[in-house]
Amino acid sequence: MTMPASVGGGSVTPAEGLTLSRMGYGAMQLAGPRVFGPPRDRDQALAVLREVVESGITHIDTADFYGPAVVNELIKEALHPYPADLRIVTKVGARRGGDGSWIPSLDPEDLKDQVRENLENLGLDALDVVNLRVGSAEGTDDAPLADQFGALAELRQEGLIRHLGLSGVSAAQLTEAQAIAPVVTVQNLYNLANRQDDALVERCAAENIAFAPFFPLGGFTPLQSETLSKVAARLGASPPQVALAWLLQRSASTVLIPGTSSVAHLRENIAAADLVLPADAVAELDTIGE
């Protein structure tokens, strides 16, 4: 494998022993339609993963319920043995039905089983980061999570997990989890048009917690904005690049995990890390979420 190139955007270090490139890669789209079953083009999926590493990205986001197992197995096939600086962030808290349905699965013992399945399918002895997925794209609540997060903290003590994070959580749930074990990442829905977590973004920055907005480009409903399009045209960039650049400048602790199954699209996303948004453009973009 060739030596990785430098990727723009820099990195964040939310904990001793954990550094994440701010421009990461979300592997969800490597599975088949609806994140279920095998990819349409297996060779292309493997090529994307290899391009990720060769581009200098050291942060891959995944989950064993993508596929299920399909994406983790692709990551292992493409990249194992893994580069020393690569950090794979996974999550637990759901399973898939035979019809592709998403089934919340937060029983503490099953969460431990899900961790072990991630370890096996990724070919790892320990996971860099495991996020407890509590909420979803539909929203969050303040349901207690002590039993669930405590189960993962036990595996951290055993050495199967190095660091813990949360996904789809409220500020109160973050506080509850922090009383049990350190939290290094929060992964919530957040983008130009969905900014209900502004206060949580600020808190994560203040507490040196990496904030990873999922669906940074709108997810299954891509961002559509005349303002975004106008700013992008003026800057000579694509609207997705501008939307990603806005997230990077929003907070120094933001890490991005845009997903794609295309090498060309991957390169376009990576280029967003080098896009500097002037103050007037930021001011215009800020109005989108108001």
Legacy VTK file of the C-alpha trace (Angstrom):
# vtk DataFile Version 3.0
C-alpha trace
ASCII
DATASET POLYDATA
POINTS 290 float
0.000 0.000 0.000
1.321 3.463 -0.836
2.063 5.971 1.892
-1.065 7.993 2.714
-1.336 11.514 1.444
-2.125 14.377 3.759
-5.835 15.047 4.166
-7.037 18.546 5.008
-8.973 19.513 8.095
-6.451 18.372 10.669
-7.347 16.091 13.551
-8.852 16.097 17.033
-7.548 14.283 20.100
-10.481 13.742 22.470
-8.590 11.311 24.718
-5.136 9.994 25.416
-4.353 7.420 22.761
-7.159 8.537 20.443
-6.653 10.909 17.527
-9.243 11.165 14.761
-8.813 12.882 11.401
-11.493 15.547 11.226
-12.358 14.385 7.728
-13.418 10.800 8.282
-15.425 8.304 6.296
-18.815 6.770 7.050
-19.024 3.233 5.666
-22.805 2.795 5.831
-23.389 3.216 2.092
-21.135 0.299 1.214
-23.963 -2.135 1.957
-26.824 -2.791 -0.440
-30.029 -0.766 -0.782
-31.437 0.409 2.565
-28.097 -0.528 4.161
-29.070 -4.185 3.796
-27.391 -7.055 1.991
-24.285 -7.059 -0.188
-23.052 -4.039 -2.171
-24.091 -3.547 -5.775
-20.413 -3.558 -6.762
-18.119 -5.369 -4.333
-14.915 -4.412 -6.142
-15.914 -0.749 -6.080
-16.697 -0.958 -2.365
-13.255 -2.383 -1.657
-11.660 0.284 -3.860
-13.391 3.056 -1.907
-12.079 1.709 1.407
-8.532 1.487 0.080
-8.798 5.020 -1.298
-9.938 6.217 2.129
-6.706 5.042 3.739
-4.487 6.108 0.842
-6.017 9.594 1.068
-4.765 9.957 4.630
-8.098 9.510 6.422
-7.529 7.769 9.757
-11.135 7.658 10.964
-13.695 5.163 9.651
-17.211 4.942 11.099
-19.067 1.646 10.830
-21.449 -0.742 12.616
-22.040 -4.460 12.466
-25.738 -3.835 11.780
-24.789 -2.343 8.416
-25.597 -5.240 6.149
-25.675 -6.769 8.769
-21.983 -7.733 9.050
-21.481 -6.938 5.343
-19.706 -3.610 5.839
-17.419 -4.782 8.624
-16.403 -7.780 6.546
-15.628 -5.476 3.612
-13.482 -3.276 5.849
-11.564 -6.313 7.046
-11.076 -7.652 3.522
-9.896 -4.313 2.156
-7.709 -3.051 4.976
-6.641 -5.827 7.363
-3.972 -5.816 8.745
-4.892 -2.252 9.571
-2.506 0.725 9.424
-1.231 1.613 12.873
-2.882 5.047 12.847
-6.306 3.928 11.575
-9.116 4.308 14.099
-12.312 2.356 13.490
-15.355 3.690 15.326
-18.325 1.352 15.551
-21.658 1.370 17.346
-24.076 -1.009 19.006
-27.721 -0.792 19.976
-29.629 -2.237 17.023
-30.131 -5.375 15.005
-31.731 -6.026 11.616
-34.796 -8.027 10.791
-34.884 -10.468 7.894
-36.767 -7.829 5.897
-34.093 -5.206 6.542
-36.032 -3.514 9.346
-34.107 -1.709 12.105
-34.746 -3.225 15.527
-33.529 -1.412 18.648
-31.564 -3.856 20.800
-30.399 -2.348 24.065
-30.395 -5.318 26.419
-27.049 -5.095 28.243
-26.072 -8.685 27.527
-26.969 -8.338 23.856
-24.917 -5.158 23.666
-21.938 -7.193 24.841
-22.706 -9.798 22.169
-22.826 -7.034 19.551
-19.384 -5.831 20.645
-17.995 -9.340 20.239
-19.550 -9.624 16.776
-17.900 -6.345 15.757
-14.574 -7.660 17.020
-14.927 -10.890 15.070
-16.102 -9.379 11.795
-13.472 -6.636 11.863
-10.718 -9.043 12.884
-9.724 -7.029 15.962
-8.764 -7.874 19.536
-10.027 -4.509 20.813
-12.242 -1.797 19.346
-10.958 1.781 19.234
-14.333 3.387 19.956
-17.790 1.916 20.536
-20.765 4.282 20.422
-23.928 3.300 22.259
-26.745 4.043 19.808
-29.704 5.210 21.883
-31.771 7.425 19.585
-32.088 7.534 15.824
-32.616 9.961 12.970
-36.172 10.370 14.232
-34.981 11.990 17.440
-33.741 11.479 20.985
-35.304 11.163 24.406
-34.084 11.181 28.000
-34.523 7.474 28.714
-32.008 6.245 31.307
-28.966 4.538 29.799
-26.937 3.609 32.870
-27.438 -0.146 32.483
-26.563 -0.099 28.784
-23.567 2.222 29.048
-22.437 0.384 32.160
-22.306 -2.881 30.201
-19.986 -1.285 27.658
-17.903 0.236 30.456
-17.383 -3.286 31.793
-15.978 -4.375 28.426
-13.757 -1.299 28.475
-12.381 -2.442 31.817
-11.758 -5.874 30.299
-9.780 -4.308 27.442
-12.187 -5.185 24.613
-13.028 -1.501 24.075
-10.540 1.364 24.334
-12.942 4.317 24.313
-16.694 4.889 24.604
-19.080 7.212 22.817
-22.778 7.881 22.353
-25.122 8.207 19.387
-28.533 9.819 19.266
-28.459 11.231 22.786
-29.647 14.235 24.745
-27.491 16.456 26.931
-28.947 14.761 30.016
-27.967 11.327 28.717
-24.435 12.548 28.032
-24.203 13.716 31.641
-25.538 10.378 32.884
-23.010 8.432 30.837
-20.095 10.621 31.963
-20.807 9.621 35.564
-20.063 6.024 34.537
-17.080 6.305 32.173
-15.369 8.918 29.970
-17.215 9.813 26.747
-14.928 10.665 23.813
-17.458 11.032 20.980
-21.067 12.072 20.452
-22.724 11.205 17.158
-26.039 12.997 16.601
-28.091 14.246 13.684
-26.754 17.673 12.754
-26.265 19.603 9.533
-26.918 23.006 7.973
-30.675 22.504 8.057
-30.954 20.491 11.308
-29.339 22.441 14.112
-31.375 21.529 17.165
-28.167 20.327 18.821
-26.347 23.686 18.648
-25.932 23.737 22.432
-24.628 20.173 22.483
-22.086 21.012 19.770
-20.823 23.858 21.965
-20.689 21.620 25.028
-18.709 18.948 23.229
-16.165 21.532 22.122
-15.841 22.857 25.680
-15.379 19.339 27.082
-13.033 18.061 24.348
-15.544 15.528 23.032
-15.461 14.794 19.302
-18.842 15.639 17.773
-19.637 13.557 14.681
-22.764 14.786 12.900
-24.493 11.923 11.164
-26.336 12.675 7.926
-24.060 15.725 7.447
-25.521 16.167 3.958
-29.098 15.328 4.902
-28.911 11.544 4.677
-31.836 9.926 2.898
-33.262 13.422 2.259
-30.337 15.371 0.760
-30.020 19.037 1.649
-31.872 21.331 -0.739
-31.295 25.060 -0.347
-31.203 27.940 -2.787
-28.885 29.809 -0.416
-26.483 26.863 -0.283
-26.472 26.592 -4.059
-25.781 30.324 -4.500
-22.900 30.309 -2.015
-21.408 27.210 -3.635
-21.582 28.741 -7.105
-19.887 31.911 -5.883
-17.066 29.907 -4.289
-16.637 27.559 -7.237
-17.465 24.521 -5.139
-20.301 22.004 -5.023
-23.148 22.445 -2.510
-22.143 19.268 -0.595
-18.577 20.542 -0.282
-19.805 23.838 1.139
-22.140 22.047 3.571
-19.253 19.903 4.825
-16.909 22.881 5.088
-19.532 24.718 7.140
-19.632 21.823 9.611
-15.858 21.798 9.940
-15.744 25.517 10.710
-18.746 25.265 13.058
-16.673 23.729 15.846
-13.041 22.688 16.289
-14.190 19.380 17.803
-16.345 18.422 14.805
-15.317 15.295 12.917
-17.056 14.422 9.657
-18.119 10.978 8.490
-19.758 11.523 5.073
-20.474 8.285 3.292
-20.274 7.217 -0.320
-19.812 4.101 -2.426
-17.993 6.038 -5.175
-14.277 6.854 -5.329
-14.991 10.064 -7.273
-17.550 11.195 -4.683
-15.115 10.316 -1.888
-12.480 12.581 -3.433
-15.020 15.399 -3.750
-15.903 15.053 -0.047
-12.246 15.051 0.980
-11.626 18.250 -0.977
-14.180 20.012 1.243
-11.644 19.912 4.076
-9.504 22.421 2.186
-12.370 24.806 1.420
-12.141 28.039 3.383
-15.472 29.800 3.845
-15.281 33.607 4.067
-17.227 35.297 6.838
-19.973 36.567 4.542
-20.573 33.066 3.203
-20.792 31.666 6.740
-23.297 34.357 7.661
-25.479 33.446 4.683
-25.259 29.738 5.410
-26.142 30.278 9.059
-29.558 31.559 7.981
-30.488 28.162 6.538
-31.020 26.593 9.932
-32.890 29.514 11.471
LINES 1 291
290 0 1 2 3 4 5 6 7 8 9 10 11 12 13 14 15 16 17 18 19 20 21 22 23 24 25 26 27 28 29 30 31 32 33 34 35 36 37 38 39 40 41 42 43 44 45 46 47 48 49 50 51 52 53 54 55 56 57 58 59 60 61 62 63 64 65 66 67 68 69 70 71 72 73 74 75 76 77 78 79 80 81 82 83 84 85 86 87 88 89 90 91 92 93 94 95 96 97 98 99 100 101 102 103 104 105 106 107 108 109 110 111 112 113 114 115 116 117 118 119 120 121 122 123 124 125 126 127 128 129 130 131 132 133 134 135 136 137 138 139 140 141 142 143 144 145 146 147 148 149 150 151 152 153 154 155 156 157 158 159 160 161 162 163 164 165 166 167 168 169 170 171 172 173 174 175 176 177 178 179 180 181 182 183 184 185 186 187 188 189 190 191 192 193 194 195 196 197 198 199 200 201 202 203 204 205 206 207 208 209 210 211 212 213 214 215 216 217 218 219 220 221 222 223 224 225 226 227 228 229 230 231 232 233 234 235 236 237 238 239 240 241 242 243 244 245 246 247 248 249 250 251 252 253 254 255 256 257 258 259 260 261 262 263 264 265 266 267 268 269 270 271 272 273 274 275 276 277 278 279 280 281 282 283 284 285 286 287 288 289
